[in-house]
Amino acid sequence: MGSQAAGPADVAARVLPRVTRRLVSFVFICYVVAYIDRVNVGFVSTILQRELGLSNQAYGFGAGLFFLGYFLFEIPSNLILERVGARRWIARIMIVWGFVSMGTIFVTGERSFYALRFLLGLAEAGFFPGIVLYLTYWIPARERARNGALFMMAAPVAMLVGAPLSEALLGLDGRLGLAGWQWLFLIEGLPAVLLGVLALVVLTDRPEQATWLDPEGRAWLGEQMALERNARVAHGGSWRSLLDRKLLLLCLFYFLNTTVTYGIFLWLPRMLEESLGRRSFVLVMIPFAFALVAMVLIGRHSDKTGERKGHVAACALVAAFGLVLAAFFQASPVLLVLSLTICQIGQRSIQPTFWAIPPVFLGGTAAAAGIALINSVGNLGGFLGPWLIGSLRDLTHSHAGGLLLLSGLLVVEAGLVLSLRLPPRDGLAPPRAAT
């Protein structure tokens, strides 16, 4: 009787917020820690370059080597996750990358810096696409951009949290014989290990196994997600979809996007330091505070309208405009921060809406491989971006050339996503009743 009395909207209203509170909130915290461990070299770039004797090009190359390691193990990692379950595999990833991140304290020069960054990429490979895939087991398509925004808010939050935390840890310089930068890597790597252990308790592989949901809610969510999986397979969501032109375009799009993302992230503290004449992590935080609000609002609007391509393209063009302004306002800290804020409002808002697109035409094991393929090929841009900015900085003694190049890549991104052919309203379907 309970199942008949409660309509599908009532069951959804009860179940989905609980999924968000338990799973999306937890993976959000995990991703904050992942991002801090990934970009914290940007907070100590000047110190590392001085103490390790790194040129701008060498620092950019080493910072980007993370993504080469990430690329090599990305697809195998996601296929293993699909086979053994997200709970155990995500826990494994986090524990290993936490220890590798902490091991950065043993870096003594250029070669060891390169080696640890490469190993960190290998260790973390599969985490982000694994979470994207994992959320497709739990979040219906019509809710995916909004919930994706909640998860992907971790990137700007990591910059907000990482900036003051890094400043405080650098203040421990000399304690117990460790330099401030060594304390930074040691302390910021530890939460990944602890959260990896906790993941074994918090995460559940599939809705059918969720004892923390009531039977009716468990049955409804399991049926919803099964219907979506079957629909994707019926519309080509098989291994053949890995040869789809849409997937190749998404790989290229994401390659360009991560080139821009990490070209900015791993140099932004340095840009602001040079503009202001001193290190100021407060200024680093401002663009990402505004980006947080924009991500949620744009993700919510995309879900409400069922439109993806236009939202992604518009965000890319806004980000491009911000970078053009930043290229011309490097001498003014206030105008530079304003320009980078406009850039991050667009750049960070691309992510949740973009990642709602692949599951539209990828299903089953093909989804695991396809999402990993997009992320692994795309993240090679994370190797290219920092190196490009560093090389152009050495060549021109300015960040302007690099910023203008990145803005051009964002314009190309907008054209690529608009060329995609997707089902009407991206295949969003109304909720179905529990049975």
N, C-alpha and C positions, 0 to 999 in steps of 0.2 A: 504494500500500500504506500509506503514512504516513497518508493521510487516513482509511483504513479502520481502522487500528490505534488511532488516537486517538479516544476518545469525545468527544461534544460538551462534556461537563463539563471534560475535559482541555484541549480547545482554548480554552474560555472562560477557564479558570484561567490560561492562558498569555497570551491576547490582551488581556483586559480590564485587568489590572494595568498592562500596557505603555501602553495608551491613557490610563489614569489618570495615569501618570507623565509622559507626554509632553504630552498635550493639557490635561487637567484641571488639572495643576499650573501650566502656563503661563498659562491663562486666569484661574486663581486669582490669580496675581501681578498680572496686568493689572487685575483687578477691585479688588484692594487699592489700586492706584494711582488707579483711577477714583474710588473712594470717598473717598480722601484729598482728591483735587482737588474733590470734590463737597461735602464737609463741613468743609474746613479753615477756612472762614469762622467756624464755631462756636468754634474755638480762639482766634480773635482778635476775637470779637464786641465785647468791651469796648473794645479798642484802636481798632477801626474806628469804632465809634460815637463815641468821643471825638475822633478825628482827622478824621473826615469829617462830624461833626455830625449823626449819625443818631439818631432816636428809636427806641425799642424796636419800634414799629409799622413804621417805615421799614426798619429792619434786617431784621425778619421778612419784610416784603414783598420786599425785594431778594434775600434768601437764597432765598426760594421762587420767584423769577422764573426760576431755572434750570429748573424743571419745566414752565413754560409753553413755553419754547423746546424743551424735550425732547418735549413733547406734539405740537408742530406737525410735527416731522420724523420721528417715530417709525415710523409705518407705512410711509411711502415708503422709509425707510432699510432696514427689514427686507425689503421686496420687492426692493430693489436687491441686498441680500446674497444672497437666494435666486437671483437671476439671474446675478450676476457671481462669486459664490463668497465664502465667509467669509474666506478668507486675505487677499485684497486689500482687501475692504471693512472688516474689523476693523482692519487696518493703517491705512487712510485715516482712520477715526474717531479712532484713538488719536493719530496725528501731529497732526491738526488741533486736537483738544481740548487736547493738551499745550501748543501754542503759544498758544491762547486763554487757558488758565489762567495761563501765564507773563505774558500781557498785562495781568493784573489789577494789576500793579505800577504801571500808569499811571492807576489810578482816583484821582480828586481830589475827588469829592463824590457826592451822592445820585444824580444822573442817570447819571454814568459807572459807578457801582456797579451800578445797575439794568441798564445796557446790557451790561456784561461778564458779569453773571450770566445774562442772557438768551442771549447769544452762546455761553456755555459749554454751556448746555442744548441749543442747536441743534447744536453740534459733537459732543456726546457721544450725541445721540439715536441709538438703534438698537444701542448697544453691549450693554446687558444682555439685551434680548430676542434680539439676534443670537446671543449666546453660548448662551442657553437653547435656541434653535432649533438651533444648531450641535451642541450636545451630543446632541440627538435623532437626529442623523445617525450618532452613534458609540456611544451608551450604550443598551443594551437597557432596556425599560421596568422590568423587575424590579430593575435596579440604579440607577434614576434618582434616587430620593430620597437615597440614600447619597452618590452622586457629586455630586448637586446640593448636598448639605450641604458637601462638600469645597470646591466652588466658592464657595458663598455664605458660607462662613466668612470670606470676604474682608471683609465689612462689619465684624464685631467686630474682626478683625485690623487693619483700617485705623484703628480707634479706638485700639487698643493701640499700634500703631506711630506713628500720627499724633500722639498726645499728646506723648510725649517728643521726637519729631523737631521738632514745632512749638515746643516749649519751647526746644530748642537753637537753632533758627533765629531765634527772637525775640531771642536773646542776641547776634546779629550786628548789632543796631541801631546805625546810624551808620557801618558799614563801607562804604567806597566811595560814601558819600553816600546810601545807601539805608536806609530805616527797617526795623526788624525784620520787620514784616508784609510788606514788599515782598520781603525775602529769602525769607520763607516761601513766597509764591506762585511766585517765580522758581525756587527749588530743587525744590519739590514738583511743579511742572509738567513739569520736564525728563524724568523717567523715562518718562512717557507717550510722548514722541517717540521715545525710544530703543527702548522695547518695541514700538512700532508698526513700526519698521524690522525688528526681530527677528521679528515675527509673520510676515513674508513668508517666513522660513526655517523656522520651527517648525511652523506650522499647515499642515494638508492638508485640502482641501475635503471629500473623501469617502473611506470605507474602501477602495474599489476603487483609489484612487490612492496608498495608503500603502505606499511602497517600504520603509519601516522596519518593516513587518510581514512575516512569512514568507508564502509563497503560500497555504498551507493556512489560516492565521489570517485572511489578507485575504479569502479566499473565504468562510470561515465568517461573519465579521462582516458582510460585504456582503450575504450571504443573509439573515442574521438581521434586519438593518435593513430590507431590502426586504420581507420578510414582514410586519413591523410596519407599514410604510407602506401596504401593500396592504390589511391588515386594517382600518386606520383609514378608508381610502377606502370599503371595502365596508360599513362601519358608519356612513356619513354624513360621513366626513372630507373634505368638498368645500366649495365656496364657500357652499353652503346652511347649513353648520354655523355660519357667522358670524351667522346670525339665530337660532341656538339660544338658548333661555332660559338654558341653563347658562352660555353665554359671557357673557351680560349680567349674570348673577349674579356671575360671576368678576370682571368689570370693576368692579362695585360693591364687591365684597369688597376688591379690591386698592386701590381708591380710598380706602376707609376705612383700610386697613392702612398705606398710605404717608402718609396724614394723621397717623397716630399715630407712625410711624417717624421722620419728619423733624421733627415737632413736638417730639419728644424729642431727636433727634440734634443739631439745630442750636441747642438751648437748654440741653442737659445740662451742658456746661462752665460756663455762666453760673449755673445753679441751684446747682451744687456750690460755685462761687466765692462766691455770696451766703450760702450756709449756713455755709461755713467761715470766711469773712471774708478770704480770699486765694485766689489762683489755685493749684490743685493738680491737675496732669495725672495724678498717680498715682491719685487717687481716680476720675478719669474712666475709667481702665483697668480697674478691678476688675469692674464689671458685665459687661464684654465678655469678660473672661478666663473667667468661669463660663459665659457664653453659648456660647463655642466648644465646650466639652465637651458641653453639652446638645444642640447642633445635630447633632453626629455621632451621639450615642446615639439621639436621637429619629428621625432620618432612617433609621438602620439598623433600628430597630424597625419603622418604617412599611414598609420594604422587606420585612422578614422576614414580617410579618403580611399584607401586601398591602392594608392599610387606610390610607386617606388622610384622609377627612372628620373622623373622630373625633380623630385626632392634631392636625389643624389647629385644630379647635374647642377642644380642651383647652388647647393652647398659647395661644390668644387669651384664654381665661378666666384662665389663670395670669398673663399679662401685665396684664390688667385689674386683678386683685387687687394686683399690685405697684404700679400707678399710684395706686390708692386709698390704699395705705399711704404712698406718697411725698407725696401731697397733705397728709397729716396730720403728717408727720415732717420738714418742711422746716427746722425750727430745729435738728435734730440731725444733724450730718454723718454719723455712724455709721449711724443708722437710715435716713437718706435713701439712703445707698449700698446698704444691705441691700435696701431697697424697690426701688430701680432695678435691682439685680441680679436680683431675682425677676421684674421686668418684662422684662428683656432675655433671661432664660432662655426665657420664653414667646415674646416678640416675635420674636427672631431665629430660633427653631426653627420658626416658621410657614413661612418662606420655602421651604426645600428640598422640604418635603412638598407645599405648595401648588403649586409649579411642576411637580410630577409629575402633576398633574391635567389640565391642558389638552391634552397630547399624547394622552390617552386617546381623545378624540373629534375631534381636529383632525389632518388629514394633508395632505401636499403643500404647495402654495402657500397653501392655507387655513391651515395651521399657521403659516407665516411671518406672514400678515396677522393671524391670531387672537391669537397670542402678543404681537405688537406692539400690537394693539388693547388687550388687557388691560393691558399695561405702560404704554401712553401715556395711556389714560383713568385708570388707577390712579395714575400719577405726578402727575396734577393735584392729588392729595392732598398731594404734596410742596410744592406752592405754597400750599395752604390751611393746612396744619399750622403751619408757622413763623409765618405771619401771624396765625393765631388766638391762638397762645400769646403773641405780642408784644402784640396788641391787648388781650387780657385782662390781661396784666401791667401795661400802662399804665393800664387802667381800675380794677383792684383792688389794684395794688401787691403782687401775690402771684402765684405760679405755681399755687396750689391749684386755682383754678377751671378753668384749662386742663388740668391733669392729670386732674381728675374728668371733664371733657368727653371726653378721649381714652379714659379707661377705659370710658365708656359706649359709645363707638364700637367698642371691642373686643368687648363683649358682643353688639352687633348683628352683628359679623363672625361670631361663633360660630354664631348662628342662621342666617345666610345659607349658610354652608358645609354645615351639617347638612341644609339643605333641598335640596341637590343630589341628583339621581338619577344614579348612575354604575353602570357594569357591575360584576358581582361581582368582587371582588378587583382592581378597576380594570384588568381586561384583562391581568393579568400572565400570561405564558406561559413554560413551561419552555424551556430552550435546545434548539436543533435541531442536528443533526449537519451538519458541513461536507460539501459535495458536490464 
